Amino acid sequence: MTANAKAPKAAGGSRSLRRKRSTLEVLHEIRQPKVAVTLALGFSSGLPFLLSANTLGYWLRDEGTSLKAIGFISWVGLAYSLKWLWSPVVDRVDLPILGRLGRRRGWMAFAQILVAAGLIGIAVVGPHGPAGLTAIGAFALLTAFASATQDIAIDAWRIEAAADSDEQGLLSSAAALGYRAAIIAADALILAVAERIGWPGAYIAYGAAMGVGLVATWFAFEPARAQATLRAQAPLWNPRGFYDAVAGPFIDFFKQHQALGLLMLAAIAVYRLPDFVMGPMYTPYYVDLGLTKDAVAAVRGSIGLIGALAGVAAGGLSAVRLGLFPTLIAGALLQGFGTASFALLALHPASVPIFSAVMGGDNFVQGYAGIALIAYMSSLTNLGYTATQYALLSSAYAVLGKFLKGFSGVVVETLAAKHGQMPAYEIAFAGAGLIALPGAILFLLLARMQARAKPQV
């Protein structure tokens, strides 16, 4: 069985085919309840991401854990890259009891409860508990798995809830803003909280904060335009339904994009590599620089937040005014500079002004590049396979980086043995910035190939 609606043939397609909305129309759309729901769901999606990764690394480094161990524990994040394996279940199966909320809402609520349980579990066992890092890793894996499942359901809901491509951009921006706010909360605010009530107390508080997602799920609606398509499909336990749920999304994707689909997946896979590969080292870096938790929290929560929100806004505006591909290419290059700029901190340890400038600039370019990639991947999905196809695309963008980042601690410690700790960080961040070039080149090639293709109607 195939989906009964087609995705846009070219991401960021011709703007001349769409009527431009007036400022009043845009403001009216922003006031829609589903925009507020999407904002809250974006927050719920972003909150656990760093709590099982970079922020957990900060806590572990605070307790004297080696960079090598921190790097390897970061591999729990591979759950985000493998979510396409169970996304057909989210697409086709209604949960018992919670399924009364609807397929998308039921899975969102289930995942949010599991995330809260995982975060509280991390707090209870702690790095010095009887099972040590093993128990921490197990609960971090539960958190990452549940968070990835939540993302599958939320991404599908966001795409299906949009009435048209313009509203899709609006909901994507709302989700990105909520996500960025959560990243700041889990990356900055939590440091101030941990300084005052300790890391275990902070993780318990953040587990409780998943209630924001549960409230948003309660007020969300099941996307009506997707319901008919989903209900018409054969159940997962039916041989035809199983084949369609597992193979259908991939057959549909490559049938639509053909050989170009491979280039799309390759471009997506390398796009965020600079930020990914050094991800586990950011927070240990701050500890080794001698920056206090309060200083890091203050900078992240002020200049960092402003930079992130400005980046999301600039990315959305750039995609509308310049087009999606120019925005993707610019974002790839800018995020390379953003990652490389962290090398400056090694030359000026504990300098809050330089840290502020680097943090603000990096958050801006990451927000700019991130919204472009979200909009691009959303445009490639097909109604009926939304959850699985978006999971495939988002997994493609994360899998390589999440695998490579596990070796980041080994790289820094190896460089430190030869050059010293601060020069090691400097070399690693500068080198990671150069990894942005393949993404820019692949999207440039993709843009030219799609521009030469005959228009499809």
C-alpha positions in Angstrom: 0.0 0.0 0.0 1.3 3.5 -0.8 0.6 6.8 0.8 -2.1 8.8 -0.8 -0.4 12.2 -0.7 2.9 13.3 -2.1 5.6 15.4 -0.4 7.0 18.5 -2.2 9.1 17.6 -5.1 11.9 20.0 -4.3 12.6 21.2 -0.8 12.3 24.9 -0.5 10.5 25.0 -3.8 9.4 28.0 -5.9 8.2 30.8 -3.7 6.5 32.3 -6.7 3.9 29.6 -6.6 2.7 30.6 -3.1 0.9 33.7 -2.1 2.9 35.7 0.4 1.0 36.2 3.6 0.6 39.7 5.1 2.0 40.6 8.5 -1.5 40.5 10.0 -2.1 37.0 8.6 1.2 35.8 10.1 0.4 37.3 13.5 -3.0 35.7 13.4 -1.5 32.3 12.6 1.0 32.6 15.5 -2.0 33.0 17.9 -3.3 29.6 17.0 -3.5 27.2 19.9 -1.5 24.5 18.0 1.5 26.9 17.8 1.6 27.1 21.6 1.2 23.3 21.8 4.0 22.9 19.3 6.2 25.3 21.3 5.6 23.2 24.5 6.2 19.9 22.7 9.4 21.3 21.3 10.5 22.1 24.9 9.6 18.5 26.0 11.6 17.1 23.0 14.7 19.2 23.8 14.8 18.8 27.6 16.1 15.2 27.9 18.6 15.5 24.9 21.5 16.9 26.8 20.6 15.4 30.2 21.7 12.0 28.9 24.7 13.5 27.0 26.7 16.8 27.5 25.1 17.8 30.8 25.6 14.4 32.2 29.2 14.7 31.1 29.5 17.9 33.1 28.3 16.0 36.2 30.6 13.1 35.6 33.6 15.4 35.1 32.7 17.2 38.3 33.0 13.8 40.0 36.4 13.1 38.4 35.3 10.7 35.7 37.8 10.3 32.8 37.2 11.9 29.4 37.4 8.5 27.8 34.5 7.1 30.0 32.5 10.2 29.3 33.0 9.8 25.6 31.9 6.2 25.6 28.8 6.8 27.8 27.8 9.4 25.2 27.1 6.4 22.9 23.7 6.1 24.5 22.8 8.9 22.1 22.9 6.3 19.3 19.3 5.6 20.3 18.4 8.8 18.4 20.1 7.5 15.3 18.4 4.0 15.4 14.9 5.2 16.1 13.9 4.3 12.5 14.0 0.7 13.6 11.0 1.1 15.9 9.3 4.0 14.2 7.0 1.7 12.1 5.5 0.6 15.4 4.8 4.2 16.4 3.3 4.8 12.9 1.0 1.7 13.0 0.2 0.7 16.6 -2.2 2.2 19.1 -1.0 1.8 22.7 -3.3 0.2 25.3 -4.9 2.7 27.7 -2.9 5.7 26.6 -4.0 4.9 23.0 -7.3 6.4 24.0 -5.7 9.8 23.5 -5.0 8.9 19.9 -2.0 7.3 18.2 0.3 10.3 18.2 -0.7 11.6 21.6 -0.6 8.2 23.2 2.9 7.6 22.2 4.0 11.1 23.2 2.6 10.6 26.7 4.1 7.1 27.1 7.5 8.4 26.1 7.3 11.4 28.3 6.6 9.2 31.4 9.6 7.0 30.5 11.9 10.0 30.1 10.9 11.3 33.6 11.6 7.8 35.0 15.0 7.7 33.4 16.1 11.1 34.6 14.9 10.4 38.2 16.7 7.0 38.0 20.0 8.8 37.0 19.5 11.0 40.1 18.9 8.1 42.4 21.8 5.9 41.5 24.4 8.7 41.0 28.0 8.1 39.7 29.2 6.8 43.1 26.3 4.4 43.7 26.9 0.6 44.1 26.7 -0.1 40.4 28.7 3.1 39.5 28.8 4.2 35.9 27.0 1.0 34.7 23.7 2.0 36.4 24.1 5.6 35.2 24.6 4.3 31.7 21.6 2.1 31.9 19.3 4.9 33.0 20.9 7.3 30.5 20.1 4.7 27.8 16.5 4.5 29.0 16.2 8.3 28.8 17.7 8.4 25.3 15.5 5.6 24.0 12.3 7.2 25.5 13.4 10.6 24.2 14.0 9.3 20.7 10.5 7.7 20.8 9.0 10.9 21.9 10.7 12.7 19.0 9.2 10.2 16.5 5.7 10.9 17.7 6.2 14.7 18.1 7.8 15.1 14.6 5.0 13.1 13.0 2.4 15.2 14.9 4.0 18.5 13.9 4.1 17.6 10.2 0.6 16.1 10.1 -0.9 19.0 12.1 0.2 21.6 9.6 -2.5 22.7 7.1 0.0 23.6 4.3 3.7 24.2 3.7 3.7 27.8 5.1 2.1 26.5 8.3 4.7 23.7 8.4 7.4 26.4 8.5 5.5 28.2 11.3 5.2 25.0 13.4 8.8 24.0 12.6 9.9 27.4 14.0 7.7 27.1 17.1 9.1 23.6 17.7 12.7 24.8 17.2 12.2 27.7 19.6 10.8 25.4 22.3 13.6 23.0 21.7 16.3 25.7 22.0 14.7 27.0 25.2 14.9 23.5 26.6 18.5 23.1 25.5 19.3 26.3 27.4 17.5 25.0 30.4 19.3 21.7 30.3 22.6 23.3 29.4 22.7 26.4 31.5 20.0 26.8 34.0 20.6 23.3 35.4 24.2 24.4 36.4 22.8 27.1 38.6 20.3 24.6 40.0 23.0 21.9 40.6 25.2 24.5 42.3 22.5 25.1 44.9 20.7 21.7 45.4 23.2 19.3 43.9 23.2 17.2 40.7 20.7 14.6 42.0 18.2 17.2 43.0 18.6 19.0 39.7 17.9 15.8 37.7 14.8 15.0 39.8 13.5 18.5 39.2 14.1 18.2 35.4 12.4 14.8 35.5 9.3 16.5 37.0 9.6 19.2 34.3 8.6 16.6 31.7 5.1 17.5 33.0 5.2 20.4 30.5 5.2 17.8 27.7 2.3 15.8 29.3 0.2 19.0 29.6 0.9 19.9 25.9 0.0 16.4 24.8 -3.3 16.6 26.7 -4.2 19.8 24.9 -2.9 18.6 21.5 -5.3 17.2 18.9 -5.0 14.1 16.7 -4.2 15.4 13.1 -7.5 14.8 11.2 -6.0 14.8 7.8 -3.7 11.9 8.7 -6.3 9.8 10.5 -8.0 8.6 7.4 -4.8 7.5 5.8 -3.5 5.8 9.0 -6.8 4.0 9.7 -7.0 2.8 6.1 -3.7 1.0 6.3 -3.5 -2.7 7.1 -2.5 -3.5 10.8 1.1 -4.1 11.6 0.4 -7.8 12.4 -1.0 -8.4 9.0 1.7 -9.6 6.6 0.8 -6.9 4.0 0.6 -4.3 6.7 3.9 -5.3 8.2 5.6 -5.2 4.8 4.1 -1.8 4.1 5.0 -0.4 7.5 8.6 -1.6 7.4 9.5 -1.4 3.7 6.9 1.0 2.4 8.5 4.3 3.8 11.8 3.4 2.2 10.4 2.3 -1.1 8.2 5.4 -1.3 11.2 7.7 -0.5 13.4 6.3 -3.2 10.6 5.9 -5.7 10.0 9.6 -5.4 13.6 10.8 -5.2 15.4 7.9 -7.0 19.2 8.1 -7.0 19.0 11.7 -5.7 17.7 10.2 -2.5 21.2 8.8 -1.7 22.7 12.2 -2.1 20.1 13.7 0.1 20.8 11.2 2.9 24.6 11.7 2.5 24.2 15.5 2.8 21.9 15.2 5.8 24.3 12.7 7.5 27.3 15.0 7.4 25.5 18.4 7.9 25.8 18.6 11.7 29.1 16.7 12.2 31.1 19.7 13.7 28.8 20.1 16.6 28.2 16.3 17.1 31.8 15.1 17.1 32.8 17.5 19.9 29.5 17.3 21.8 30.7 15.3 24.8 33.8 17.6 25.3 32.0 20.9 25.7 31.1 20.7 29.3 34.3 18.9 30.5 36.1 21.7 28.6 34.4 24.3 30.8 35.4 22.4 33.9 39.1 22.2 32.8 39.0 25.9 31.8 38.2 26.8 35.4 34.8 28.4 34.6 32.4 28.3 37.5 28.9 26.7 37.1 27.3 30.1 37.8 29.4 31.8 35.1 28.6 29.1 32.5 24.9 29.2 33.5 24.7 33.0 33.3 26.3 33.2 29.9 24.3 30.3 28.4 21.0 31.6 29.9 21.5 35.2 28.6 23.8 35.6 25.6 23.5 32.0 24.7 19.7 32.1 24.7 19.6 35.4 22.8 22.0 34.0 20.2 20.0 30.8 19.8 16.6 32.5 19.4 18.1 35.0 16.9 19.7 32.2 15.0 16.3 30.4 14.7 14.6 33.6 13.5 17.4 34.4 11.1 17.3 30.9 9.7 13.6 31.0 9.1 13.8 34.4 7.5 16.7 33.3 5.3 14.9 30.2 4.1 11.9 32.4 3.1 13.9 35.2 1.5 16.9 33.5 0.1 15.6 29.9 -0.3 16.3 26.7 1.6 19.4 25.6 -0.2 21.3 28.9 0.1 20.4 28.8 3.8 21.6 25.2 4.2 24.9 26.0 2.6 25.5 29.1 4.6 24.5 27.3 7.8 27.0 24.5 7.1 29.9 27.0 6.8 28.8 29.1 9.7 28.5 26.2 12.1 32.0 25.2 11.2 33.3 28.6 12.3 31.1 28.4 15.4 32.6 25.1 16.5 36.2 26.1 15.6 35.8 29.3 17.6 35.8 27.3 20.9 39.6 26.9 20.3 39.9 30.5 21.3 38.9 29.6 24.9 42.0 27.5 25.3 44.1 30.6 24.6 42.2 32.7 27.2 41.1 30.2 30.0 38.4 31.5 32.4 37.8 34.7 30.3 34.1 35.3 30.7 33.9 38.0 28.0 35.5 35.7 25.3 33.4 32.8 26.5 30.3 35.0 26.1 31.3 36.0 22.6 32.0 32.4 21.5 28.9 31.0 23.1 26.6 33.7 21.6 28.1 33.3 18.2 27.9 29.5 18.2 24.4 29.4 19.5 23.4 31.7 16.7 24.9 29.6 13.9 23.6 26.3 15.4 20.1 27.8 15.6 20.4 29.1 12.0 21.6 25.8 10.6 19.2 23.7 12.7 16.0 25.3 11.5 17.1 25.0 7.9 17.7 21.3 8.3 14.4 20.7 10.1 12.5 22.5 7.3 14.4 20.5 4.6 13.8 17.1 6.2 10.1 17.9 6.9 9.6 18.7 3.3 10.7 15.2 2.2 8.1 13.2 4.2 4.9 11.6 2.8 1.6 11.5 4.5 1.0 7.9 5.7 4.7 7.3 6.4 5.4 10.5 8.3 6.8 9.1 11.5 9.1 6.5 9.8 10.3 8.7 7.0 11.2 11.6 9.3 12.8 9.1 11.7 14.9 7.8 8.9 16.0 11.3 7.9 16.7 12.5 11.4 18.5 9.3 12.1 20.6 9.8 9.0 21.6 13.2 10.2 22.6 11.9 13.6 24.1 8.4 13.2 27.6 9.2 11.9 28.1 12.1 14.3 26.8 10.2 17.3 29.1 7.3 16.5 32.2 9.5 16.0 31.6 11.5 19.1 32.2 8.5 21.3 35.9 8.8 20.4 36.1 12.5 21.2 37.5 11.8 24.7 40.1 9.5 23.3 41.2 12.1 20.8 41.5 14.9 23.3 43.4 12.7 25.9 45.7 11.4 23.1 46.5 15.0 22.0 46.9 16.1 25.6 49.6 13.4 26.2 51.6 15.0 23.5 50.7 18.7 23.5 49.1 19.4 27.0 45.5 19.7 28.0 44.6 23.2 26.7 46.4 22.8 23.3 44.6 19.5 22.9 41.2 21.1 23.2 42.4 23.9 20.8 43.5 21.4 18.1 40.4 19.3 18.5 37.8 22.1 18.2 39.7 23.8 15.3 39.9 20.4 13.5 36.2 19.7 14.1 35.3 23.1 12.5 36.8 21.9 9.2 34.4 18.9 9.1 31.7 21.4 8.0 33.0 21.6 4.4 31.6 18.2 3.2 28.1 19.2 4.2 28.3 22.6 2.4 29.7 20.9 -0.8 27.0 18.2 -0.8 24.2 20.6 -0.5 25.7 22.8 -3.1 25.8 19.8 -5.5 22.3 18.8 -4.5 21.0 22.3 -5.2 22.6 22.3 -8.7 21.3 18.9 -9.6 17.7 19.7 -8.5 17.9 23.1 -10.4 18.8 21.2 -13.6 16.0 18.7 -13.1 12.9 19.2 -15.1 10.0 20.6 -13.1 7.5 18.0 -12.0 3.8 18.8 -11.9 
